[in-house]
Amino acid sequence: MAAMESTPGPGMRLYVVVWIGLLLIVAVEVALTYAHLPAGTLLAGLLALAIVEAALGVMFFMHLRYERRALFWSLIPGLILVFLMMNQFWPDAYRLASLHR
């Protein structure tokens, strides 16, 4: 068997910093909702912050930051497939919900 190289992982300090960053992003999201912004501006701001939050969570807490690039980029086609399937089946969910009212 080939010997696996052991690299030191991130310390607890990094995880605490990322966690505090996530809490700050949530605080900004709450502040945006109370700012009474126009709907389009509010939606764009909240979506941008949600993408940053998701990226931080995936990179650090799911440990994809330290994986090989090939593994990370192999997840993208699966994500696109999920979005396409949601696009195809979501209208059916709305149709079924309106039938049961």
ABEGO torsion letter per residue (X at the ends): XBBBBBBBBBBAAAAAAAAAAAAAAAAAAAAAAAAGBBAAAAAAAAAAAAAAAAAAAAAAAAGAAABBAAAAAAAAAAAAAAAAAAAAAAAAAAAAAAAAX
